[in-house]
């Protein structure tokens, strides 16, 4: 078997290899499903039952059908095989392992599973994710998508004001807690969230996968919990989670890390711990990768789809930046020549035009530098796409 330090123990489950370690090798020919296999240096040999030490889980039986049981556990529901002859009833508390088979009944009545372990022992400071929002941001800067802006304005007016949220509760209407921004990069999702926070006077927390990246099991969940706890101290807070699909993957994908994060996230999105003053905005370009539980009513209650702007939208974006200009600028030409450009791509026109203006000692952007900025942005975009303009 070679170097014992690289040895891993696996078990075959339904014809697939399930690793319990950091080594995974191709096995040919395949052993019988259920065999314990020892692997090292791309070799394998059968092991003994005593070599297999799977992590045990506990759950509550919800439904029985056709020799299988739907069991509710700490990391979500499981569809488990029931051994022949085992007597089960809904409400039984059972033990199971990675084979996804019920092992035994440990109580005839429901016993709540142990909650996901949350490690709060690292020196993570959630206050460092509290981000100052530029006071110069305004609704006018989010141009090109009038219906999205109108929807966001309604959310700020009714859902992100403390007094208005209380009026909704008085009407027995639950205020929204989550909003999903879906669309390709560069379409203004982050900017709109910042504008909403600024207009609502809400604390703004910028959360990324890197900011939750703990090294030990439970650290990432602990950091997420700490962020929501910190946010709850404000009258209204907005927790902005960029690329939420990388963190909150569908628990059907067998991603244990993602499952634990989803569990903690759902707890907070449901308003646990008196955190009804916290609103979450998540962004994604892969909405179908997100755990479906997040998109149920009462969680991400609103979904706004961001697209690349059409010609009229591009014209509005170019004209809506409140830049210092002089003379007539050929907005129409640039808008017509930038099909499939995002708002971020169009911002590149102004960035280079501004650089040229400063180098020339001018105090306002004129049409010659505006068009030069467009040429520069077009060439850069062509290089990024792998061809010349």
Phi, psi and omega in degrees: 000352175076211185296115182293338180293341180255014182282143175227153177252131178231164174225141178276126181235116180053037177086359181248158180268127179248115183280148170229066184157189186259006179251138178215123186233160174282134182244120182216119000282158181291137171291180179284141178305132182102346178293148170267131185232135174260130184237141173193140175051043178060028174233159180217158172209153180290143177251190179255160178304326182293342179284343187267119180232070182288156175284127181272145177233160180236140178209174182246129181292125178257325187206143177238134180196126172057042178077013179228159182229133171271119186240131177268121182234181185299327183256021177115187183275146178234145175254104190251148173283142178252120180301146179301132178091348179283131179265121179232156175215149176306136182101343176297143171263124187236162176247140178212170181224195186295346177286353181057048177225138177294129181267316181194160173269124181256347175198142180285344182241165183296131171237118185299133179294155178298133181294160177304132181291130179243118181267112179254021187273349181279176186265026180298133179244104182297338179297337180288345177271354177287114190250131176289135180260135182300123179296340182282348179295142180210166179301326183297335181284342175265085185253162174099344180224079187297322184289324177294318179297318180297319178296317180295322179296320177296320179297315180297318185292323187251322189262343185245018174247131186303314182295320181292322178296324178293323177296322176298318179296322178298331178274004184063032175250127183282123176297152180290150179241342183216144178227135180251123174261114182247135177157169183291163179299153174081012183260009172097015184295313181294316181299318180296319178299320179293321177298317179298317178297317180296314182292331181270350185068032184265146171294139186241118179252122179262111185245130177232172177300323181295323182289341178260004190284074174286157182268338183250155178301130179098343183291316181297318178296320178297322179293318179297316177299319180294325178298313181292324178296318179294317181297329183292348180280351179266158179298315172219135179227147177241118176261113184258115182250107183281139181050057184297338180295334179284342182256320187251060183289157177305124181294349174287352181274003180064026177269101186295320178301312180296324180298317180294319178295317179301318180301312180293319182296316180298321179302317181283324179293333177280001175085024180294153177070029178057048182246040183286351180271003182255126177248137181250133170243124176247142177247148179202150169248002181224071188297331183283351176276348183282144178304127183303333181298333181289336187263008178285156179304135180097351177248264170276086187285336179237139175233121179250125183263119179262128178242168171289139187289150172281185185299317179296322178294319178297321178298318179296321179294315180297323183274347189260011186275355180059036179280157176277110182234164177222134182076183182274132176255145186274066180299319186297320180298313182293318179299322181287334186263008186237042178303136178072014174276146176270172176299323178294322177299317180294327177299330178298331176299312182291325181299312181288322177300321178294320178298314179298322181295317179295316181298328181276355180076019178275164180251358179210154181276125178255172188297325182297317179284331175298315179289326175295323176296322177295315179300318180296315180295323179294317179295319180295318179296322179294320178297320179295328180275356174087020176212168181267154181287000000 
